Amino acid sequence: MPPKSKDTRVRLLEPLATEFAAFRAALGLGATEIGVIREAVKMFIAARCAKDDDLRARYEEELARAHKAQPLRLIKLDDRPK
């Protein structure tokens, strides 16, 4: 049986938890849980957006909204409360 996850954020239920651990073991050293998950999420997004133009448009709108720059407020050092 593959080793259990050491990352408490990964809460996969069986049989997926065992399948995931076995896959990481087959990949070899350096295949971290979070690294595999990040790559899988990126590939999932790309695959779904490639099939659905409406989804891709909504996704790109949400990305643009999420990456919108926030204004910075500059404070002079002399104005700091003491």
C-alpha positions as CSV (number, residue, x, y, z in Angstrom):
1,M,0.0,0.0,0.0
2,P,1.4,3.5,-0.9
3,P,2.2,5.8,2.0
4,K,-0.5,8.1,3.4
5,S,-0.4,11.8,2.6
6,K,1.7,14.0,4.9
7,D,-0.2,17.1,3.6
8,T,-3.3,17.8,5.6
9,R,-4.7,20.0,2.9
10,V,-5.0,16.9,0.6
11,R,-8.2,15.2,1.6
12,L,-8.7,12.7,-1.1
13,L,-11.1,9.8,-0.3
14,E,-10.5,6.2,-1.3
15,P,-9.8,4.9,-3.9
16,L,-8.5,8.2,-5.2
17,A,-6.0,8.7,-2.3
18,T,-4.4,5.3,-3.0
19,E,-4.4,5.9,-6.8
20,F,-2.7,9.4,-6.3
21,A,-0.1,8.0,-3.9
22,A,0.7,5.1,-6.4
23,F,1.0,7.6,-9.3
24,R,3.4,9.8,-7.3
25,A,5.5,6.8,-6.4
26,A,5.6,5.8,-10.1
27,L,6.7,9.3,-11.1
28,G,9.7,9.0,-8.7
29,L,11.5,11.4,-6.5
30,G,10.7,15.1,-6.7
31,A,7.0,14.5,-7.5
32,T,5.5,16.4,-4.6
33,E,1.8,16.2,-3.8
34,I,1.2,19.9,-4.3
35,G,3.3,19.9,-7.5
36,V,1.2,17.1,-9.1
37,I,-2.0,18.8,-8.0
38,R,-1.0,22.2,-9.4
39,E,-0.1,20.6,-12.8
40,A,-3.3,18.7,-12.9
41,V,-5.4,21.8,-12.2
42,K,-3.6,23.7,-14.9
43,M,-4.2,20.9,-17.4
44,F,-7.8,20.6,-16.4
45,I,-8.4,24.3,-16.9
46,A,-6.7,24.2,-20.3
47,A,-8.6,21.2,-21.5
48,R,-12.0,22.5,-20.4
49,C,-11.4,25.9,-21.9
50,A,-10.2,24.4,-25.2
51,K,-13.5,22.6,-25.5
52,D,-15.8,25.5,-24.5
53,D,-15.4,29.0,-26.0
54,D,-18.0,30.5,-23.6
55,L,-16.2,29.0,-20.6
56,R,-12.9,30.3,-21.8
57,A,-14.3,33.8,-22.2
58,R,-15.8,33.8,-18.7
59,Y,-12.5,32.4,-17.3
60,E,-10.5,35.1,-19.0
61,E,-12.8,37.8,-17.6
62,E,-12.5,36.4,-14.1
63,L,-8.7,36.2,-14.4
64,A,-8.6,39.9,-15.6
65,R,-10.8,40.9,-12.7
66,A,-8.6,38.9,-10.2
67,H,-5.4,40.5,-11.6
68,K,-6.7,44.0,-11.6
69,A,-4.2,46.3,-9.9
70,Q,-5.0,47.7,-6.5
71,P,-3.9,51.3,-5.8
72,L,-1.1,51.7,-3.3
73,R,-1.1,54.3,-0.5
74,L,2.3,55.8,0.3
75,I,3.0,57.1,3.7
76,K,5.8,59.4,4.7
77,L,8.0,58.1,7.5
78,D,7.5,61.4,9.4
79,D,3.7,60.7,9.5
80,R,3.9,57.4,11.4
81,P,2.2,57.4,14.8
82,K,4.6,57.2,17.7
